[in-house]
Amino acid sequence: MTTFPEEVLTRTKKGDIEVRSLIDRGRYVRYSYLHPETGQPMEGGKVKLVLFSESGKTEEYFVIPTKSSRDLLIPAAEKGTRKIWDGTKAVDV
């Protein structure tokens, strides 16, 4: 049996022991959608989350708020390069 350092072990609600294991690391970008005429958030308040791993892989998700004050994470098709508004100008994702 493999032994793991105590710092990486965690206990589930059922009392089982698990090991926190790194999948990858990198950077992320989160952006919301605004109405082009008013600049106000679009109805629904969805957010796009784009994950960039150090290995170069990109994953995209929509984060949709639900009525139960939880968020639903839905995989989205990768859109490639695009620009987003940073409040003053268009910038690369």
Secondary structure, 3 states (H helix, E strand, C coil): CCCCCHHHEEECCCCCEEECCCCCCEEEEEEECECCCCCCECCCCCEEEEEEECCCCEEEEEEEECCCCCEEEEEECCCCCCEEECCCCEEEC
